[in-house]
Amino acid sequence: MFVIAGTIQVDPAKRQEAVGPAAEMMRETRMEPGNIEYAFSLDMGDETIIRVFEQWESQEALDLHFAAPHMATFRKVLGELGVTGMDMKRYEIESVGPLFS
């Protein structure tokens, strides 16, 4: 399993404009084969930050996601939303379990 986690920095004046396109991206991506979780969230302490969290069954599923038409559309929208930075990391997960037993 792969986890993608990170942040997108946006112009705070355009942050609310990002909500609609992000929600559409979430809807489309969650229907993709191999997607386990896909979420955007607004940082409550920093209005320039949108947090990203994704889980994928395989690298192949992630590669198909990057080639999906809705990904191309979302990339274009990001360019119009005053994105000032992005910090995304890919983690390969060997095992998963509850935080508390």
Number of C-alpha atoms within 10 A of each C-alpha: 16 19 19 17 18 16 20 18 19 21 15 15 11 15 18 13 13 18 15 10 16 18 14 13 18 17 13 16 21 16 11 15 15 19 19 16 15 20 17 19 14 18 12 9 7 10 16 21 23 21 17 18 16 20 21 21 16 15 13 12 16 21 10 14 20 12 11 14 11 17 16 12 12 16 10 11 16 16 11 12 18 17 18 13 12 13 11 12 11 12 11 13 11 7 6 7 6 5 5 4 4
